[in-house]
């Protein structure tokens, strides 16, 4: 949170944004000199027709395609290893991923193991990948996860029942083909959950203690776009303009958090999602207001700006009143898009909180939260979210 003159590193992949960007997949595969690729996707994306379309485009360009659909919504460590075995057995030269964050994170995991060997869980943490992945083309089909442009890969450690974060510039795709038209096949709940994920990315990046002038502008624009356009996507799923603006917000939020990192919402969501196998976007949506309240005293000016971007008039209000109004606005948006339940409704029990907090406090995302948490702090937030 410093001057625009401060020295900063900023890393993003090449990306193409706009209608029909996905149709460029064979051109970019040829640019990368790929003749045999592993196509990583999932059953839902395949059912929508996007996977077969990409496979056909590649095959028409004489690029042999081996399809791997064995990816769960929270990609498991053993799924990564199975995908890598298929990659090696089929003598693939690169990877194309089409899907949401799970498919793209799984593809990154396969690439990491294919180049470096060992087990995917060995690469947990920051900058622990010695060798770059094989070429990776990412085509996102959800408006929120931003795995296509981020340095993050999130993998479910099944034995510990926790999602781990792998963070490295070696986890970047070579190119992202970001096509808003793919969002039109998302159902309302997936639209809401991934949209709230994007909003959480933007807010956490904006209040991060590693934010910069560059990430600030991206995060602020993403917040404003999501506030305006996410509800429109729920009202009219085929509104291409609204879908396009949500996809743009996802891109901006992704670039922001990939370079400013995140905070306690994601640390807790990684723990919660791994333990109860819950959708990541829903976890973020249900935790975000509680973490905002926890952080507000140490980042009040930043959160006040978030409130203004969400069309809240904060003039004449004291600090407590501003905080209450801003958090209420986020809760109203969450309800407006159809997320009306609590973590208790999703299966969280008070007895689970001790282990969830112990896992969450180990997450790398806590390091850039504006307020340094303890495990007890995170336990309190979990209790409040029940």
Buried (B, 14 or more C-beta within 10 A) or exposed (E): BEEEEEEBEEEBBEBBBBEEBBBBBBBBBBBBEBBBBBBBBBEBBBEBEBBBBBBEBBEEBEBBBBBBBBBBBBBBBBBBBBBBBBBEEBEBBBBBBBBBBBBBBBBBBBBBBBBBEEEBBBBBBEEBBEEBBBBBBBBBBBBBBBBBBBBBBBBBBBEBBBBBBBBBBBBBBBBBBBBBBBBBBBEEBBBBBBBBBBBBBBBBBBBBBBBBEBBBBBBBBBBBBBBBBBBBBBEEBEBEEBBBBBBBBBBBBBBBBBBBBBBBBBBBBBBBBBBBBBBBBBBBBBBBBBBBBBBBEBBBEBBBBBBBBBEBEBEEBEEEEBBBBBBEBBBEBBEBBBBEEEBEEBEBEEEBBEBBBBBBBBBBBBBBBBBEBEBEBBBBBBBBBB
